[in-house]
Amino acid sequence: LGYLVGLAYIQNPFSSVSLKIFFSSFWLTFGIAIYLLRRKNKVMLTMRNKGEMASSKMLTLGIISFIGGVITSWIGNGIDVMFFCALILIFSESESIATASAVVVMSLISIFSTIINFSTGNYSTHTLEYLSATIPIVIFFAPLGIMYATKRGDLFIRKLLLLIVTIQYLVVASTYFHIINNLIISVCVILISALFLLLINKLFKGKINEQ
């Protein structure tokens, strides 16, 4: 739903540079937060019956997924990131489950968006060339990567996530931070993201402990 709304009604108001800075800064904050939180406390197991989930959690997940869908309509991904964050911070799932679930969600939205764009003629020759080159790689290596990461455990995924987001942030920093405004944007995103992630963690951690 978010993808369709974003595609049809909400134009991307941000530049590609701003989005790169935003996501690299948010991911860095998220990676550090998850590593530190899970280092102190092992994954909290929520005491819930199967099929029973608080309505507030489901509503929050729906809102986050909608926003992720809109962002995906702008830049091609985003819902996987939002879904991954929601599963870990709100539902206290392990990194293994969150990673596999995010990959499945992104795969489904990719198939859906491909059908939509092809049916509306919103593609180019280069798009077909890129698609034909990436499909075999993704089909083979995505499941293989999930299987390998799952076998190595959550700590491995946590460290790998932190490594990837750090490298990504350093690349963005070396490319765009010579402009002071971009650096200021990054610092603001990191501070706001840290407060937001801590708030979400405290809010839903309290609800989990009450169950």
FENURPE-V248714 format. One record per residue. N is the residue number from 1. RES is the residue in three letters. OMEGA is omega in radians with two decimals (* if undefined). NEAR is the number of other C-alpha atoms within 12 Angstrom. D_LAST is the distance of its C-alpha to the last C-alpha in Angstrom with 2 decimals. Layout:
BEGIN
n = (N | N)
res = (RES | RES)
omega = (OMEGA | OMEGA)
near = (NEAR | NEAR)
d_last = (D_LAST | D_LAST)
END
This chain:
BEGIN
n = (1 | 2 | 3 | 4 | 5 | 6 | 7 | 8 | 9 | 10 | 11 | 12 | 13 | 14 | 15 | 16 | 17 | 18 | 19 | 20 | 21 | 22 | 23 | 24 | 25 | 26 | 27 | 28 | 29 | 30 | 31 | 32 | 33 | 34 | 35 | 36 | 37 | 38 | 39 | 40 | 41 | 42 | 43 | 44 | 45 | 46 | 47 | 48 | 49 | 50 | 51 | 52 | 53 | 54 | 55 | 56 | 57 | 58 | 59 | 60 | 61 | 62 | 63 | 64 | 65 | 66 | 67 | 68 | 69 | 70 | 71 | 72 | 73 | 74 | 75 | 76 | 77 | 78 | 79 | 80 | 81 | 82 | 83 | 84 | 85 | 86 | 87 | 88 | 89 | 90 | 91 | 92 | 93 | 94 | 95 | 96 | 97 | 98 | 99 | 100 | 101 | 102 | 103 | 104 | 105 | 106 | 107 | 108 | 109 | 110 | 111 | 112 | 113 | 114 | 115 | 116 | 117 | 118 | 119 | 120 | 121 | 122 | 123 | 124 | 125 | 126 | 127 | 128 | 129 | 130 | 131 | 132 | 133 | 134 | 135 | 136 | 137 | 138 | 139 | 140 | 141 | 142 | 143 | 144 | 145 | 146 | 147 | 148 | 149 | 150 | 151 | 152 | 153 | 154 | 155 | 156 | 157 | 158 | 159 | 160 | 161 | 162 | 163 | 164 | 165 | 166 | 167 | 168 | 169 | 170 | 171 | 172 | 173 | 174 | 175 | 176 | 177 | 178 | 179 | 180 | 181 | 182 | 183 | 184 | 185 | 186 | 187 | 188 | 189 | 190 | 191 | 192 | 193 | 194 | 195 | 196 | 197 | 198 | 199 | 200 | 201 | 202 | 203 | 204 | 205 | 206 | 207 | 208 | 209 | 210 | 211)
res = (LEU | GLY | TYR | LEU | VAL | GLY | LEU | ALA | TYR | ILE | GLN | ASN | PRO | PHE | SER | SER | VAL | SER | LEU | LYS | ILE | PHE | PHE | SER | SER | PHE | TRP | LEU | THR | PHE | GLY | ILE | ALA | ILE | TYR | LEU | LEU | ARG | ARG | LYS | ASN | LYS | VAL | MET | LEU | THR | MET | ARG | ASN | LYS | GLY | GLU | MET | ALA | SER | SER | LYS | MET | LEU | THR | LEU | GLY | ILE | ILE | SER | PHE | ILE | GLY | GLY | VAL | ILE | THR | SER | TRP | ILE | GLY | ASN | GLY | ILE | ASP | VAL | MET | PHE | PHE | CYS | ALA | LEU | ILE | LEU | ILE | PHE | SER | GLU | SER | GLU | SER | ILE | ALA | THR | ALA | SER | ALA | VAL | VAL | VAL | MET | SER | LEU | ILE | SER | ILE | PHE | SER | THR | ILE | ILE | ASN | PHE | SER | THR | GLY | ASN | TYR | SER | THR | HIS | THR | LEU | GLU | TYR | LEU | SER | ALA | THR | ILE | PRO | ILE | VAL | ILE | PHE | PHE | ALA | PRO | LEU | GLY | ILE | MET | TYR | ALA | THR | LYS | ARG | GLY | ASP | LEU | PHE | ILE | ARG | LYS | LEU | LEU | LEU | LEU | ILE | VAL | THR | ILE | GLN | TYR | LEU | VAL | VAL | ALA | SER | THR | TYR | PHE | HIS | ILE | ILE | ASN | ASN | LEU | ILE | ILE | SER | VAL | CYS | VAL | ILE | LEU | ILE | SER | ALA | LEU | PHE | LEU | LEU | LEU | ILE | ASN | LYS | LEU | PHE | LYS | GLY | LYS | ILE | ASN | GLU | GLN)
omega = (3.12 | 3.12 | -3.13 | 3.13 | 3.13 | -3.12 | -3.02 | -2.94 | -3.04 | 3.11 | -3.14 | -3.11 | -3.04 | 3.05 | 3.14 | 3.12 | 3.14 | 3.13 | 3.10 | 3.13 | -3.14 | -3.06 | 3.13 | 3.13 | 3.12 | -3.13 | 3.11 | 3.12 | -3.14 | -3.13 | 3.12 | -3.12 | -3.14 | -3.13 | -3.12 | -3.13 | -3.11 | 3.08 | 3.11 | -3.08 | 3.05 | -3.07 | 3.10 | 3.09 | -3.12 | -3.14 | -3.12 | 3.05 | 3.11 | -3.13 | -3.14 | 3.09 | -3.13 | -3.12 | 3.13 | 3.11 | -3.12 | 3.11 | 3.11 | 3.11 | 3.12 | 3.13 | 3.14 | 3.13 | 3.11 | 3.11 | 3.10 | 3.10 | 3.10 | 3.13 | 3.11 | 3.11 | 3.14 | -2.96 | 3.07 | 3.02 | -3.08 | -3.13 | 3.11 | 3.12 | -3.12 | -3.13 | 3.11 | 3.12 | -3.10 | -3.12 | -3.09 | -3.03 | -3.06 | -3.07 | 3.09 | 3.08 | 3.12 | 3.13 | -3.14 | 3.14 | -3.12 | -3.14 | -3.13 | -3.13 | 3.14 | 3.11 | 3.12 | 3.13 | -3.14 | 3.10 | -3.14 | -3.14 | 3.10 | 3.11 | -3.14 | -3.11 | 3.10 | 3.12 | 3.14 | -3.09 | 3.12 | -3.12 | 3.13 | -3.14 | -3.10 | 3.12 | -3.14 | 3.11 | 3.11 | 3.11 | 3.12 | 3.13 | 3.10 | -3.12 | -3.13 | 3.14 | -3.04 | -3.08 | -3.13 | -3.12 | -3.11 | -3.11 | -3.09 | -2.96 | 3.13 | 3.08 | 3.14 | 3.12 | 3.11 | 3.14 | -3.12 | -3.11 | 3.13 | 3.13 | 3.14 | 3.06 | -3.06 | -3.14 | 3.10 | 3.14 | 3.14 | -3.14 | 3.13 | 3.10 | -3.14 | 3.12 | -3.10 | -3.09 | 3.09 | 3.11 | 3.13 | -3.13 | 3.14 | 3.10 | 3.11 | -3.13 | -3.13 | -3.10 | -2.96 | -2.99 | 3.01 | 3.02 | -3.00 | 3.13 | 3.11 | 3.10 | 3.12 | 3.10 | -3.13 | 3.14 | 3.12 | 3.13 | -3.14 | -3.13 | 3.14 | 3.13 | 3.13 | 3.11 | -3.14 | -3.12 | 3.10 | 3.12 | 3.12 | -3.12 | -3.13 | -3.10 | -3.05 | 3.03 | 3.10 | -3.14 | 3.13 | -3.11 | 3.13 | -3.05 | *)
near = (24 | 26 | 34 | 24 | 20 | 24 | 24 | 17 | 15 | 19 | 18 | 20 | 15 | 15 | 14 | 17 | 23 | 24 | 28 | 29 | 36 | 34 | 32 | 36 | 37 | 36 | 36 | 33 | 34 | 40 | 39 | 28 | 33 | 38 | 28 | 19 | 24 | 26 | 17 | 11 | 13 | 18 | 27 | 25 | 18 | 25 | 17 | 17 | 10 | 8 | 8 | 14 | 20 | 22 | 12 | 17 | 24 | 20 | 15 | 25 | 28 | 21 | 20 | 27 | 32 | 26 | 28 | 36 | 37 | 33 | 35 | 35 | 32 | 29 | 26 | 28 | 30 | 36 | 38 | 33 | 34 | 38 | 38 | 37 | 39 | 37 | 34 | 40 | 39 | 38 | 36 | 35 | 27 | 31 | 39 | 30 | 28 | 31 | 36 | 29 | 28 | 31 | 31 | 23 | 26 | 31 | 23 | 19 | 32 | 27 | 17 | 21 | 31 | 24 | 15 | 19 | 23 | 17 | 11 | 13 | 14 | 16 | 18 | 13 | 12 | 11 | 17 | 17 | 12 | 15 | 19 | 14 | 13 | 15 | 19 | 13 | 15 | 21 | 18 | 13 | 16 | 22 | 20 | 16 | 21 | 28 | 19 | 18 | 26 | 23 | 16 | 17 | 19 | 29 | 23 | 20 | 30 | 32 | 24 | 23 | 29 | 26 | 19 | 20 | 29 | 24 | 19 | 24 | 30 | 22 | 17 | 28 | 28 | 15 | 16 | 25 | 23 | 12 | 16 | 12 | 15 | 26 | 26 | 20 | 27 | 33 | 24 | 19 | 28 | 28 | 21 | 19 | 28 | 24 | 18 | 20 | 31 | 23 | 17 | 28 | 29 | 18 | 20 | 28 | 27 | 18 | 23 | 24 | 16 | 12 | 15)
d_last = (31.04 | 30.89 | 33.69 | 35.89 | 35.43 | 36.21 | 39.15 | 40.67 | 39.90 | 38.62 | 41.12 | 40.21 | 41.03 | 40.75 | 43.28 | 42.61 | 42.99 | 40.37 | 37.85 | 38.66 | 38.20 | 34.91 | 33.35 | 34.81 | 33.57 | 30.04 | 29.85 | 31.23 | 28.63 | 25.79 | 27.33 | 27.73 | 24.25 | 22.61 | 25.07 | 24.48 | 20.67 | 20.54 | 23.45 | 21.64 | 18.33 | 18.13 | 15.95 | 12.25 | 11.00 | 7.78 | 6.34 | 7.22 | 10.33 | 13.42 | 14.37 | 11.04 | 10.40 | 9.67 | 13.20 | 13.30 | 12.88 | 15.53 | 17.71 | 17.68 | 18.54 | 21.26 | 22.75 | 22.83 | 24.40 | 26.89 | 27.96 | 28.28 | 30.44 | 32.69 | 33.16 | 33.96 | 36.65 | 38.20 | 38.29 | 37.37 | 33.95 | 30.83 | 28.23 | 27.72 | 27.11 | 24.65 | 22.76 | 22.70 | 21.34 | 18.57 | 17.41 | 17.37 | 16.10 | 13.59 | 12.48 | 13.21 | 15.74 | 18.70 | 22.04 | 23.64 | 21.47 | 21.60 | 25.36 | 26.13 | 24.12 | 25.85 | 29.20 | 28.72 | 27.78 | 30.79 | 33.00 | 32.21 | 32.83 | 35.99 | 37.33 | 36.57 | 38.18 | 41.15 | 41.81 | 41.63 | 43.96 | 46.40 | 46.57 | 47.38 | 49.75 | 47.79 | 48.75 | 51.69 | 53.68 | 52.01 | 48.60 | 49.78 | 51.18 | 47.98 | 45.97 | 48.33 | 48.14 | 44.37 | 43.26 | 44.57 | 43.05 | 39.57 | 39.55 | 40.50 | 38.92 | 35.48 | 34.35 | 36.24 | 34.51 | 31.02 | 32.03 | 33.53 | 30.68 | 28.10 | 30.33 | 30.73 | 27.01 | 24.56 | 26.55 | 29.64 | 28.06 | 26.82 | 30.34 | 32.02 | 30.03 | 30.96 | 34.57 | 34.89 | 33.54 | 35.74 | 38.79 | 38.09 | 37.81 | 41.00 | 42.87 | 41.90 | 42.76 | 46.15 | 46.93 | 45.91 | 45.35 | 49.09 | 48.51 | 46.95 | 45.07 | 43.16 | 42.20 | 41.02 | 38.89 | 37.28 | 36.55 | 35.02 | 32.80 | 31.64 | 30.83 | 29.05 | 27.10 | 26.03 | 24.77 | 23.01 | 21.28 | 20.20 | 18.90 | 16.87 | 15.51 | 14.61 | 13.17 | 10.74 | 10.14 | 8.98 | 6.58 | 5.34 | 5.50 | 3.81 | 0.00)
END
